[in-house]
Amino acid sequence: MKVVITPRGFANCGEENVKYFQKAGISLVYNQTGKAYTKEEFYALTADADGVIVGVETVDKAYIDSHPMLRAVVKFGVGLDNIDVAYCQEKGIFVGKTAGSNARSVAETAISFILADSKNLYESISNTKANGWSKMTGYEVEGKTVGIAGFGAIGKKVAQMAFGLGMKVLAYDPYGVDEAVAQKFDVTSVGLDALLERSDFVSLHIPLTEETKDLIGLSQLKTMKPQAVLINTARGGIVDEKALIEAIDCGEIAGAALDVLEKEPAAPDSPLLNRDSIIVTNHVASYSKESLDAISLICAGNIIKLYSGEEPLHRVV
Ligand SMILES: NC(=O)c1ccc[n+]([C@@H]2O[C@H](COP(=O)([O-])OP(=O)(O)OC[C@H]3O[C@@H](n4cnc5c(N)ncnc54)[C@H](O)[C@@H]3O)[C@@H](O)[C@H]2O)c1
């Protein structure tokens, strides 16, 4: 039995997780190169794999058809937009994800963006490193409104943290807002337009699907307050990046913090990188030791259970 793990994060989690696989008699290949695999490397390394644990590698029809031994695809995280789940199901291939495993880390990143913006930390650090000493006046976040689009594992954690900071919390989720959580953290459920209109921060926590592709376009950005900040730690394709640049340049919104981009890594000449009011990080929101440990453990558990004939805990199909 051979399993290939592509995300670099797995190698940072210590030997314990490797031992789980070894004890279960699984021959494990994992990425210790410190770099993402190229498409060619991914295809070649997994040519004889029974299972793959993937990050952002594309697992589409072409990949699945050229890997007939494949019995399991497990996402090292939660977003399944790079995996053709329906085709896996058709082919009888197990698909798993590590639901909730990185929710706290991603939520903390979203909140960090809010706090960094409120105290102009990015500008202050850049200015001080350039030997400047100029000061910008920030503001306190208490009483400000955060609008959370997508009230799942991450969205709910953001609500809890924002409530703790004394912020007002709005949530939009067409598939339902958990009433008990909403009550606990004083969350008001609203439609998307109301959320955009009323929020000082709009934080996206929804999956990238056909329905959510370019959900935030120019007209949605124009609906936001001119002083509002858009935070995207979900997926790049949810925000129309051209529209975002236009909205920033025209003063429709004040700024954006993006952990995810339509194309990653960012192109060196991407306009997103040379706007002072846009902060870009390298899809790092979930990269905490705790979250990587949890993801690794769940991935290992999923695969081991599957191969020992037990039902895995995090089956998608
Ligand atoms: N930056 C990162 O490193 C990172 C890490 C983890 C997850 N993510 C992204 O965050 C997303 C959310 O993760 P999660 O663990 O909270 O997932 P989740 O499945 O627990 O929650 C997603 C929520 O979005 C809602 N939703 C679906 N379609 C919607 C729509 N059109 N409008 C509003 N809400 C909608 C769902 O009802 C659900 O409540 C993932 O799909 C993934 O793409 C990014």
PDBQT file of the ligand as one rigid body, heavy atoms in Angstrom, charges set to zero:
ROOT
HETATM    1  N1  LIG A 401      -6.441  30.294   3.714  1.00  0.00    +0.000 N 
HETATM    2  C1  LIG A 401      -6.387  29.059   4.146  1.00  0.00    +0.000 C 
HETATM    3  O1  LIG A 401      -5.311  28.550   4.437  1.00  0.00    +0.000 OA
HETATM    4  C2  LIG A 401      -7.666  28.271   4.303  1.00  0.00    +0.000 A 
HETATM    5  C3  LIG A 401      -7.680  27.240   5.251  1.00  0.00    +0.000 A 
HETATM    6  C4  LIG A 401      -8.870  26.563   5.469  1.00  0.00    +0.000 A 
HETATM    7  C5  LIG A 401      -9.994  26.845   4.710  1.00  0.00    +0.000 A 
HETATM    8  N2  LIG A 401      -9.943  27.818   3.758  1.00  0.00    +0.000 N 
HETATM    9  C6  LIG A 401     -11.141  28.104   2.959  1.00  0.00    +0.000 C 
HETATM   10  O2  LIG A 401     -12.187  28.489   3.829  1.00  0.00    +0.000 OA
HETATM   11  C7  LIG A 401     -13.402  27.883   3.398  1.00  0.00    +0.000 C 
HETATM   12  C8  LIG A 401     -14.326  27.702   4.594  1.00  0.00    +0.000 C 
HETATM   13  O3  LIG A 401     -13.767  26.743   5.475  1.00  0.00    +0.000 OA
HETATM   14  P1  LIG A 401     -14.633  26.128   6.682  1.00  0.00    +0.000 P 
HETATM   15  O4  LIG A 401     -13.770  25.129   7.360  1.00  0.00    +0.000 OA
HETATM   16  O5  LIG A 401     -15.297  27.207   7.465  1.00  0.00    +0.000 OA
HETATM   17  O6  LIG A 401     -15.728  25.355   5.832  1.00  0.00    +0.000 OA
HETATM   18  P2  LIG A 401     -17.212  24.955   6.280  1.00  0.00    +0.000 P 
HETATM   19  O7  LIG A 401     -17.675  23.952   5.276  1.00  0.00    +0.000 OA
HETATM   20  O8  LIG A 401     -17.243  24.584   7.710  1.00  0.00    +0.000 OA
HETATM   21  O9  LIG A 401     -18.036  26.322   6.117  1.00  0.00    +0.000 OA
HETATM   22  C9  LIG A 401     -18.330  26.884   4.881  1.00  0.00    +0.000 C 
HETATM   23  C10 LIG A 401     -19.639  27.641   5.048  1.00  0.00    +0.000 C 
HETATM   24  O10 LIG A 401     -19.891  28.381   3.851  1.00  0.00    +0.000 OA
HETATM   25  C11 LIG A 401     -21.283  28.331   3.613  1.00  0.00    +0.000 C 
HETATM   26  N3  LIG A 401     -21.572  28.659   2.221  1.00  0.00    +0.000 N 
HETATM   27  C12 LIG A 401     -21.576  27.851   1.143  1.00  0.00    +0.000 A 
HETATM   28  N4  LIG A 401     -21.903  28.555   0.042  1.00  0.00    +0.000 NA
HETATM   29  C13 LIG A 401     -22.100  29.837   0.448  1.00  0.00    +0.000 A 
HETATM   30  C14 LIG A 401     -22.453  31.040  -0.219  1.00  0.00    +0.000 A 
HETATM   31  N5  LIG A 401     -22.714  31.051  -1.526  1.00  0.00    +0.000 N 
HETATM   32  N6  LIG A 401     -22.538  32.187   0.498  1.00  0.00    +0.000 NA
HETATM   33  C15 LIG A 401     -22.294  32.175   1.835  1.00  0.00    +0.000 A 
HETATM   34  N7  LIG A 401     -21.983  31.056   2.528  1.00  0.00    +0.000 NA
HETATM   35  C16 LIG A 401     -21.877  29.914   1.831  1.00  0.00    +0.000 A 
HETATM   36  C17 LIG A 401     -21.704  26.919   4.015  1.00  0.00    +0.000 C 
HETATM   37  O11 LIG A 401     -23.087  26.840   4.260  1.00  0.00    +0.000 OA
HETATM   38  C18 LIG A 401     -20.849  26.712   5.260  1.00  0.00    +0.000 C 
HETATM   39  O12 LIG A 401     -21.543  27.098   6.434  1.00  0.00    +0.000 OA
HETATM   40  C19 LIG A 401     -12.949  26.557   2.752  1.00  0.00    +0.000 C 
HETATM   41  O13 LIG A 401     -13.857  26.101   1.786  1.00  0.00    +0.000 OA
HETATM   42  C20 LIG A 401     -11.604  26.883   2.167  1.00  0.00    +0.000 C 
HETATM   43  O14 LIG A 401     -11.731  27.213   0.800  1.00  0.00    +0.000 OA
HETATM   44  C21 LIG A 401      -8.805  28.535   3.549  1.00  0.00    +0.000 A 
ENDROOT
TORSDOF 0
